Amino acid sequence: MRRTAARPGLFGGYVLDLDGTVYLGARLLPGAAETIQALRDAGRRVVFVSNNPLETRAGYAARLTRLGVPTADDDVINSSGVMVRYLGERFPGRRLFVLGEQPFREELRAAGFVLTEDPSEVEVVVAAFDRGFDYRKLTIAFEAIRRGARFVATNPDRYCPVQGGGLPDCAAVTAAIEACTGVRVEAVVGKPSPVMARAALARLGVPAGRAIVVGDRLETDIAMGVGAGMHTALVLTGATRRADLERSDVQPEFVLDDIRGLLPAGGRGGT
């Protein structure tokens, strides 16, 4: 998309990525709290989205609040919460084998799902970020899928950014399962999936053309916004640098040094 302005105007709703956009690790990024408060004061709705399933929505809301951005649980949309909703709609009552960490597993149990490690019982294999991923888990997934289990994943991220670097993310788990089974994952619900875009727009309560996605990754944040017909703004405080834009087919409408660029010069409104 051609970039025609240095700063966006004001939109009806804002879909903000978290890590690399609002905060980095345990540190709030410069101007984040003030910018979000200014948008709220202007009557704009704000929701936060993340592909990271290591915390529940309540956990992310509590972290944002501690960092100085008061946030309700319902204003956070993460890949694990979207997956719980997706499974409830597509596979209600099915038995799951989950390659994921404890918060995600607890969220699924709280939603009424039965988790099992017996391949003969598994009806759906769910891949997620999992620092405990090992050969035993891979073997269970392998055997379950060979017996006919369905295969879904929370997000397509290759790595999870952490302060000082990154960790292998869900894409690594998904790829290992695909490699040994020869079966492609049938659904990935996190960014850039339209499943997550619809969840964000439903929470904002505005049409796609009046919303803007703000994030630090072209292949997830910006791709989701473009695919859903939303406006897009890339911030350069996380995974992407200006030089990366030249090599990408995914292009944002706006490129901002940081989240403070969301506020129009002089505070004047836009769409």
N, C-alpha and C positions, 0 to 999 in steps of 0.2 A: 504494500500500500504506500502511495506517495505521501511523504511528510510535508505538510504545508504550513505548519505553525510551530513555533518554539515551545509554546505552552498550550495545553488544552483549556477549553472553557470549563464551566461547571456542568456536571451531568446529573441526571436524576439519581443514579445509583453507582456505587463503587465496589468492585470486586478486588480486594487486595490480597495478594500473596503474602505470606508471613516471612519465612526465613529468606534473607537476602533482600527483602523489600521493606518490612516494618522493623524487623530485628535481625541480628546476626548472632547466633548462639544465645548467650545470656545477656546480650547488650542491645538496647533499643538504638536504632539507627538515628542519626541527627535529624531533628525536625519532625520525626514521625508522630509523636504525641500531639504536637502543636498543629500539624497538618490535619490529622484525623479529627481533632476537636473543631478546627475551623470548618471542615466539611459538614460535620454534624450541626454546628451552630448555624450553618447556611441552609439547614433543613434537608440535607442529602443523606440517603441511606447508605450505610457501609456494612459490608460483610467480609469476613476473612476466610480465605481458602488455603488449604495445604494438602499436599500429597503424602505428607509424613504421618503414618499411623501410630507413632510411638506414644501419643497421648490421646485421650478422649477429647471431645469438644469441650467438656467442662474443664479439663486440664489446660487446654490452650486458652480458654477464656480467663482462667485464674492467672496464667502466666502473663497475659496481656495486661490484666488489671494490676498485677504487681509491678509491671514495668511502667505504669502510668497511663495506660489506655483502657479505661473502664469498658468491659465487654461482657455481654450476656452470652450464655451457652449457645442460644439459638442463632447468634450472629457468627458462629464458627461452623464452617463446612469443611470436613477433612475426608480423606479417601476412605478411612475406616467407617465413618458414619454413613457415607454414601454407599459403601459396600453392604453394610447391614441392611439399609433400605432396599438395595437392589436384590439381595438374596431373599428378603422377605417377600418381595413382589414376584420374583421368578422361581424361587426354590423354597417355598414355605415348608417348614417341617423336615427338610432334608438333613441328613447327617453329614457333617463337614470334617475334613482334615485341613487344619490351618497351619501354614508355614508363616508364623508371625509371632509377635511378642505379646507379653501378658496383657497389657491394656486392651489390645485389639481382641484377644481371645475372651477377656472378661466382658467386653462390649457385646460380642456375639452371644455369649451365654445369657447375658441379661436380656437379650432380645428373644430368648427362648430356643436357640439352636443347641443341638447336641453335638459336641465335638468328640471325635473318636480317632484312634490311631490304628484301628483294625482295617486293613485294606478291603476286606470282604464286606465291611459295613459302610465304607465311605461312599457317599453319593456325589459330593462336590469337593474338589480340591481348591483351596483358596490360598494363593501366594501373596505375600506381603513382605515388607522390610523385616528381616529376621537375622539378628546377630548370632542366633544359635543354630543357624542352618548347617546341617551336616549330612553325612552319607546316609545315616539312618532315616532321616526325614525324607531325603531324596528317594530312597528305596520305597518308603510307604506311598509317596505320591506316584511313583512309577507303577507300583503294583495296582493301586487303586484306579488309575487312569486306564491301564491295560484291561481292567475288569469292567470298564465302561463309565467310570466317574467323569463328571463334567469338570472343566478347568477354567477358573477365572482368577483375576489378579487385581490388586488395589490400584496400582499406579505403574507407569512406564519408565520411571526415573532410573538412570544407570547408576547414579551415586547420590548420596544424601550429604548436603553441605554441612560441615561442622567447622567450628573455629579452628583455623590452621590447616584445613584440608577437607577431606570427604571420606565417606564410607560406602562400600558397595550397597546398592539399594535393591528394590523389588525386581528390576529388570534382570539382575544377575540370577535371582532365584527362578524367575520365570524361564529364562534362557536354559538353565540347567535341566529343568523339567521337560521343556520342549525338545532339547537335544537327545535325551535318553528315551523319550516316549514316541517322538515323531509326531506329536499332536500339538497344534498351535493353540495358544490360549484363546478362548472364545470371546472374552469380554475383559476390558481393562477400564475400570470405572472412574479413576482419578483423572486429573488434568492430563491431556486436553480433551478427554471424553465429553461428548454432549450430555452424558448422564450428570456429570458434575456441573456443567454449564446450566442445565435446567434447574438443578437444585439451588444454585446461586441466584438465578433470576427469580425463582419462585419466592425466595426469602426477601429479595429486594422489592418485589412487587412493581417492577417497571419493565417496559418492553426492552428487548435487546438493543435497539437503536438509541436508547437513552441511558445505557449503562456503559461503563468502561472497566476493562480488566487491566490491572496494574501488577507487573511482576518482573522478575529478573531473568527469566528463562524464555528463550524464543520457542523451544520445542514443546513446552507445556503451557505456560501462562499465555503467551501471545497467540500460539496456535489455537488454544481453546477460544479465546476472544474472537479471532478471525473466523473460526468455524461456526460460531454461534451468532455472528452478525453484530457483535459488540465492538465498541471502540477499544483501542489498545494503547497502552503506554509501557515501554520498557524502561526500567530503572537500572542504572549501572553500578549498583551497590552490592551485587551478588555474583552470579555465575557468568554473566555475559559482559563482554567488553565491546567497544565500538568496532574494533576490527572484525569481530565475529559476524557483524551484520553483513559484511561484504560476501561472506561465504554461505549465507543462509537464504533459502527460498521463502522462509517465513519472515515477514517484515512488519514491524509495529507502525502504528499511525504517528506516535510520538516517541521520542527518545529523551529521557530526563536523567540528569546527573544523579538525582535522588528524589525521594517522595515529595519533597518540598516543591518540586516543579509542577505538582498537580494544582496548586493554587494559582489562579490567573493573576497576571500582573495588575495591581490596583484593586484586586478582589472583585473584578467584574465577571458577571455570569456568562454562560454559554448556552448549550442546548438543554 
